[in-house]
């Protein structure tokens, strides 16, 4: 077991997501491989210490493992496959993208004229990307993982180490989407505002015109950009988000099907069950015990 995996194993007491002493940072553990299945990914940085994952988004495949970290500039519904070797659970560090740390760094890059080359060719129009792990990146991640074992060190050093990681990520050749996220007038940044609203109000009736206004775009431009970034239309995205949240309610809180359906905005439990089965390949009842 490598040093990072060893450090994270001492933080991952349970299967799934484990909170840490540092807000916005968690450790994920999976002891068994899982076949390709729908999953709603949150915005963030995903660093694997042991095991491997693949994300399928339309025709593209993104793999992250100990050699490659993943950056999601937008929360997206995709399909995920988990590969775990016997006796070696997948261990990964999940870090929310803190815009209060990202913005000052991007301003510094701008002041030092270090942004232009990374944003050529339209590469900024991407909701996710994988990037090779450098030696400096690995060293900083290990320092962050080690500090998470102590409440004091997490409070004193945590945000500084996250800022250091963000700096190293911005230095990579693939970082254009992260720069675009931090700039207020890019399509990606405007879409992020609308998607944040969707994640906060997914149980309500949301129209494309309302969401387009939040993104300061025309409905047609919003729809086109949204599909380009997420591989889903806004309405499809909202449906996938609702169904993913419902599955969490069924599995984590043991709610009844009609309760979960109502909480995510479905008026008809029958329609909910039909769309749930179509999306996940299981009925809500089967998913609750899976």
Buried (B, 14 or more C-beta within 10 A) or exposed (E): EEEBBBBBBEBBEEEEEBEBBBEBBBBBBBEEBBEEEBBBBEBBBBBBBBBBBBBBBEEEEBBBBBEBBBBBBBBBBBBBBBBBEEEEBBBBBBBBBBBEBBBEBBEEBBEEEBBEEBBEEEBBBBBBBBBEBBEEBBEBBBBBBBBBEEEEBBEEBBBEBBBBBBBBBBBBEBBBBBBBBBBEEBBBBBBBEBBBBBBEEBEEEBEBEBBBBBBEBEBEBBBBBBBEBBBBBBBBBBBBBBBBBBBBBBBEEEBBBBBBBBBBBBEEBEEBBEBBBEBBEBEBEEBBEE
